[in-house]
């Protein structure tokens, strides 16, 4: 898992070619303008799955929390 803002990273910060490919793509495209569905960036190695949904009304939603531990 990578935690941070996309704008904080450069592709060269990562040794993984797949992460470099994904990061370069998301930094250079308007993701909301892409069609819904699977978009191959590098065959089956790297792909983007654009989804859309309608969330619950705030009054109908439950609070969700996650424990975060380092190490």
C-alpha positions as CSV (number, residue, x, y, z in Angstrom):
1,X,0.0,0.0,0.0
2,X,1.2,3.5,-0.8
3,X,-0.1,6.3,1.3
4,X,0.1,9.9,0.1
5,X,-1.0,12.3,-2.5
6,X,-0.4,11.5,-6.2
7,X,1.2,14.9,-6.6
8,X,3.8,14.0,-3.9
9,X,5.3,11.2,-6.0
10,X,7.3,10.9,-9.2
11,X,7.5,7.8,-11.3
12,X,11.3,7.6,-10.7
13,X,10.6,7.3,-7.0
14,X,9.6,3.6,-7.6
15,X,11.6,0.7,-8.9
16,X,8.6,-1.2,-10.1
17,X,7.9,-0.6,-13.8
18,X,4.2,-1.3,-13.2
19,X,3.9,1.4,-10.5
20,X,5.9,3.8,-12.8
21,X,3.4,3.1,-15.6
22,X,0.4,3.6,-13.4
23,X,1.6,6.7,-11.8
24,X,2.7,8.3,-15.1
25,X,-0.8,7.6,-16.5
26,X,-2.8,8.9,-13.6
27,X,-0.7,12.1,-13.4
28,X,-1.2,12.8,-17.1
29,X,-4.9,12.0,-17.6
30,X,-8.2,13.3,-16.3
31,X,-9.5,10.1,-14.6
32,X,-13.1,11.4,-14.4
33,X,-13.1,11.9,-18.1
34,X,-12.3,8.2,-18.8
35,X,-15.1,5.8,-19.7
36,X,-16.4,3.4,-17.0
37,X,-14.8,0.0,-17.3
38,X,-11.4,-1.6,-17.5
39,X,-8.6,0.2,-19.4
40,X,-5.4,-1.7,-20.1
41,X,-2.3,0.5,-19.6
42,X,0.2,-2.4,-20.2
43,X,-1.8,-5.5,-21.2
44,X,-2.7,-7.6,-18.1
45,X,0.3,-6.2,-16.2
46,X,-1.2,-2.7,-15.5
47,X,-4.8,-1.7,-15.9
48,X,-7.2,0.9,-14.5
49,X,-10.7,-0.1,-13.5
50,X,-12.9,3.0,-13.6
51,X,-16.1,2.6,-11.6
52,X,-19.0,4.8,-10.7
53,X,-21.7,4.4,-8.1
54,X,-24.3,6.3,-6.0
55,X,-23.5,6.3,-2.3
56,X,-25.9,6.3,0.6
57,X,-27.5,9.4,2.0
58,X,-25.5,10.5,5.0
59,X,-28.4,9.8,7.3
60,X,-28.4,6.1,6.1
61,X,-24.7,5.6,6.3
62,X,-22.7,4.0,9.2
63,X,-19.4,5.2,10.4
64,X,-16.5,3.1,9.2
65,X,-13.1,3.0,10.8
66,X,-9.8,1.3,10.3
67,X,-6.8,0.7,12.6
68,X,-3.5,1.8,11.2
69,X,-0.3,0.5,12.6
70,X,3.2,1.0,11.5
71,X,5.6,-1.9,11.8
